[in-house]
Amino acid sequence: MTILATYPLAFGAATVGNLYRPLSDEKAFETLAAAWDAGIRHFDTAPHYGLGLSERRLGAFLRTKPRDEFVISTKVGRILEPVDQADGAEIGDDMAHNFAVPRTHVRRYDASAAGVRRSLDESLQRLGLDRVDIVYLHDPDVAPEGERRALDSALPALAELRAEGMASAVGIGSKSLTALEGAATSGLCDALMVSSRTTLLDYSAVDTVLPACVSNGVETIAVSIFNSGLLARPRPDAALRYNYGPASAELVDRTSRIADICEQHGTDLPTVAIAFPRRLNGVAAVCVSASSAEQSTQTAERAVTPVPEGLWSDLEAAGLIPALP
């Protein structure tokens, strides 16, 4: 059994980096502890999340657990540089990037071999670990030099870190279909983190990325499966986010139609949103998240709740999801 398939339910730790709202150290620890108590042993983080806060909090929590009982992944690509602050100047916040933390650092994209190594070294310091299980290149589509050059530079560097034992597996995390397919066919990746493209509302990775992964022996983990919030509640509304921005009226209506069919089958929208990517050939794991202990418990329970098979055929008949082989 391969690394993602061994731990098919992961916890995405952006929330404990104060995604959208502040979370105390105590509440963050409780959220992670509830995920652990619910059986989750696979955790994902990144320097991007809260300017390192997510890594520090997750590392502090996991240091209370036996190292051989969990899998952890982090990401490279964004170097955190301290803000050059003038005397007496106020530190702003990082809400421009959706994190409720002081803007003590700025992100500088660096996909060079030296940048990749530096990023992982600094992540390990924040995590308090000497290695991680998986390292992903984060969002190569935002690299100033373009995603193709970022992949060409970073993937060999990641493969070198893997050869040195700094990680067991390497890959990329992205929402860009071209970057994901390019990584899948590179011969250098073990795993891909597919963001927002294997969901009830956006299954665009099904036709290209997932077949490329299957053909090349690359595992896939589906992340952002709630599309930033629109699929996270039993009934959608226009105040919920879609892919980090406002949801259109058309998307809210489509989501409401999906929710109606879920209710007709005695289940709810978030439960079905978790189950959907698991039906896709090539998806080995899914990632969920929470910002409270109660949410951790509830989400983990939804992940093990069976979905009636007839629901899928009804969604297909309504033209709300594709017909899958």
C-alpha positions in Angstrom: 0.0 0.0 0.0 1.3 3.4 -0.9 1.7 6.5 1.3 -1.6 8.3 0.5 -3.7 5.2 0.4 -2.4 4.2 3.8 -3.9 7.3 5.3 -6.8 8.1 3.0 -8.3 10.9 5.2 -6.1 13.9 5.8 -6.5 17.1 7.9 -5.7 20.3 6.1 -4.1 22.6 8.7 -4.6 26.0 7.0 -7.4 26.7 9.5 -5.0 26.4 12.5 -2.9 29.1 10.7 -5.9 31.4 11.2 -7.5 31.1 7.8 -10.2 33.7 7.6 -10.4 34.2 11.4 -8.2 34.2 14.5 -7.9 31.0 16.5 -6.2 30.8 19.8 -3.3 28.4 20.5 -5.6 26.5 22.8 -8.4 26.2 20.3 -6.0 25.2 17.5 -4.6 22.4 19.8 -8.1 21.2 20.6 -9.1 21.2 16.9 -6.1 19.0 16.1 -6.6 16.8 19.1 -10.2 16.1 18.1 -9.1 15.2 14.6 -6.5 12.8 16.1 -9.2 11.3 18.5 -11.4 10.8 15.4 -8.7 8.6 13.9 -7.0 11.0 11.5 -3.3 10.4 11.2 -2.4 12.4 8.0 -1.8 16.1 8.3 -1.0 18.7 5.7 0.4 22.2 6.2 2.5 24.9 4.4 4.6 28.0 5.1 1.9 30.0 3.3 -0.7 29.2 6.0 -0.6 32.0 8.5 3.0 32.9 7.6 4.3 29.8 9.3 1.8 29.7 12.2 0.1 26.6 10.9 3.5 24.7 10.8 4.4 25.9 14.3 1.1 24.9 15.8 0.9 21.6 13.9 4.5 20.7 14.9 3.8 21.5 18.5 0.8 19.2 18.5 2.5 16.3 16.7 5.5 16.4 18.9 3.1 15.0 21.6 2.5 11.9 19.4 4.7 9.0 18.4 6.5 9.8 15.1 5.7 6.5 13.5 1.9 7.0 14.0 1.3 9.9 11.6 2.1 11.2 8.1 2.8 14.9 7.6 3.2 16.9 4.4 4.3 20.5 3.8 5.2 22.6 0.8 7.9 24.6 -0.8 7.9 27.5 -3.2 7.1 30.4 -0.9 10.0 31.7 1.2 9.0 33.8 4.2 11.1 37.0 4.4 10.9 39.2 7.5 9.2 42.6 6.9 11.7 45.5 6.9 9.8 47.6 9.4 10.6 51.2 10.1 10.9 52.3 13.7 7.4 52.7 15.2 5.5 51.6 12.1 2.5 49.5 12.8 2.4 45.9 11.6 -0.6 45.2 9.4 -2.4 42.0 9.0 -2.3 39.3 6.3 -6.0 39.3 5.4 -5.0 40.1 1.8 -4.0 36.4 1.8 -7.0 35.4 4.0 -5.0 34.8 7.2 -5.8 36.6 10.4 -2.2 37.0 11.5 0.2 40.0 11.8 2.1 40.6 8.6 5.5 40.1 10.1 6.8 38.4 6.9 6.2 38.6 3.2 6.1 35.7 0.8 8.7 35.4 -2.0 8.2 32.7 -4.6 11.4 30.7 -5.2 11.3 27.5 -7.1 15.1 27.2 -7.5 17.0 24.3 -6.1 18.4 26.5 -3.4 15.0 28.0 -2.6 13.4 24.5 -2.4 16.0 23.3 0.0 15.9 26.5 2.1 12.1 26.4 2.3 12.1 22.8 3.5 14.9 23.5 6.0 12.9 26.4 7.5 9.7 24.3 7.6 11.4 21.6 9.5 12.6 24.2 12.0 9.0 25.4 12.5 7.7 21.9 12.7 10.4 20.7 15.0 11.1 17.6 12.8 14.1 16.3 11.0 12.1 15.1 8.0 8.6 15.0 6.6 6.7 12.3 4.7 5.6 14.3 1.6 6.8 17.6 0.2 4.8 19.4 -2.5 5.7 22.4 -4.7 3.0 24.8 -3.8 1.1 26.6 -6.6 3.6 26.7 -9.4 1.0 28.5 -11.5 1.8 31.7 -9.4 5.6 31.5 -9.9 6.9 34.7 -11.6 8.8 32.7 -14.1 5.8 30.7 -15.1 4.6 27.2 -14.0 6.6 25.3 -16.6 9.9 26.8 -15.5 9.0 26.4 -11.9 8.3 22.7 -12.4 11.5 22.2 -14.4 13.5 23.8 -11.6 11.8 22.5 -8.5 10.9 18.9 -9.3 14.5 17.7 -9.7 15.4 19.5 -6.5 12.5 17.8 -4.7 13.7 14.4 -6.1 17.1 15.1 -4.7 15.7 15.8 -1.3 13.8 12.6 -1.5 17.0 10.7 -2.4 18.6 12.2 0.7 15.8 10.9 2.9 14.4 14.3 3.7 11.0 13.1 2.5 9.5 9.8 1.4 7.5 11.3 -1.5 7.4 14.5 -3.5 5.0 16.2 -5.9 3.1 19.4 -6.4 -0.1 21.0 -5.0 -2.0 23.1 -7.4 -5.4 23.9 -9.0 -3.8 24.4 -12.4 -4.6 21.4 -14.7 -1.6 22.0 -16.9 0.8 22.1 -14.0 -0.8 19.0 -12.5 -0.7 17.1 -15.7 2.9 18.2 -16.4 4.0 17.0 -13.0 2.2 13.7 -13.3 4.0 12.9 -16.6 7.4 14.2 -15.4 8.6 10.9 -14.0 9.7 12.8 -10.8 6.5 12.8 -8.8 5.0 10.4 -6.4 1.9 12.3 -5.4 -0.2 15.2 -6.5 -2.4 17.4 -4.4 -5.3 18.4 -6.6 -7.0 21.5 -5.3 -10.7 22.3 -6.1 -10.7 20.2 -9.3 -12.3 17.0 -8.0 -15.4 18.3 -6.4 -19.1 18.2 -6.9 -18.9 21.6 -8.5 -15.6 21.3 -10.4 -14.5 17.9 -11.7 -12.3 19.2 -14.4 -9.3 17.0 -13.3 -11.3 13.9 -14.2 -10.6 14.0 -18.0 -6.9 14.8 -18.0 -5.1 14.9 -14.6 -6.4 11.7 -13.0 -5.8 9.5 -16.1 -2.3 10.9 -16.3 -1.7 10.0 -12.7 -3.1 6.5 -13.1 -0.9 5.9 -16.2 2.2 7.1 -14.5 1.7 5.5 -11.1 1.2 8.9 -9.3 -1.1 9.0 -6.3 -3.6 11.8 -5.9 -5.0 13.5 -2.8 -8.1 15.7 -3.4 -8.1 19.0 -1.4 -10.4 22.0 -1.2 -13.2 19.5 -1.7 -15.7 22.0 -0.3 -14.5 24.7 -2.8 -13.6 27.0 0.1 -17.0 26.7 1.8 -19.9 26.5 -0.6 -20.2 22.7 -0.1 -19.4 22.8 3.6 -22.9 23.3 4.9 -26.1 21.2 4.3 -27.8 24.3 2.7 -25.7 26.7 0.6 -26.2 30.5 0.6 -24.7 33.5 -1.2 -22.5 34.4 1.8 -20.4 31.3 1.5 -17.1 31.4 -0.5 -16.4 29.6 -3.7 -12.6 29.1 -4.4 -11.7 31.9 -2.0 -14.1 34.4 -3.6 -17.8 35.2 -3.8 -20.1 32.5 -5.1 -22.2 33.4 -8.1 -26.0 33.1 -8.0 -25.7 30.4 -10.6 -23.3 28.3 -8.5 -25.5 28.8 -5.4 -28.5 27.6 -7.3 -26.7 24.5 -8.7 -25.4 23.7 -5.2 -29.0 24.0 -3.8 -30.2 21.5 -6.4 -27.5 19.1 -5.3 -28.5 19.6 -1.7 -32.1 18.9 -2.5 -31.2 15.5 -3.9 -28.9 14.8 -1.0 -31.8 15.4 1.4 -34.1 13.2 -0.7 -31.7 10.4 0.0 -31.4 11.1 3.7 -27.9 12.5 3.7 -26.4 16.0 3.4 -24.3 18.1 1.1 -21.0 18.0 3.1 -21.1 14.2 3.5 -21.6 13.8 -0.3 -18.9 16.4 -1.0 -16.4 14.2 0.9 -17.6 11.0 -0.7 -17.6 12.3 -4.3 -13.8 12.5 -5.0 -13.4 9.0 -3.4 -15.3 7.6 -6.3 -12.8 8.9 -8.9 -10.3 6.6 -10.3 -6.8 7.7 -9.2 -7.9 9.5 -6.0 -6.1 7.8 -3.1 -7.0 10.2 -0.3 -9.1 13.3 0.5 -8.3 16.2 2.7 -10.8 17.9 5.1 -10.4 20.7 7.6 -12.0 22.3 10.6 -11.6 25.3 12.9 -13.0 23.8 16.1 -13.0 20.5 17.9 -16.7 20.1 17.1 -16.1 20.6 13.4 -13.2 18.0 13.5 -15.4 15.4 15.1 -18.4 16.1 12.8 -16.3 16.1 9.6 -14.6 12.8 10.5 -18.0 11.3 11.2 -19.2 12.4 7.8 -16.2 10.9 6.2 -17.2 7.4 7.3 -21.0 7.8 6.7 -22.1 5.7 3.7 -23.8 7.5 0.8 -26.8 5.8 -0.9 -25.8 4.5 -4.3 -29.0 5.8 -5.9 -28.0 9.3 -5.1 -25.2 9.3 -7.6 -27.5 8.1 -10.4 -30.0 10.8 -9.5 -27.3 13.5 -9.6 -26.1 12.2 -13.0 -29.7 12.1 -14.4 -30.1 15.7 -13.3 -26.9 16.7 -15.1 -25.3 17.8 -11.8 -22.3 15.4 -11.9 -20.7 13.5 -14.8 -21.4 9.9 -15.5 -18.4 8.0 -14.2 -17.1 4.7 -15.5 
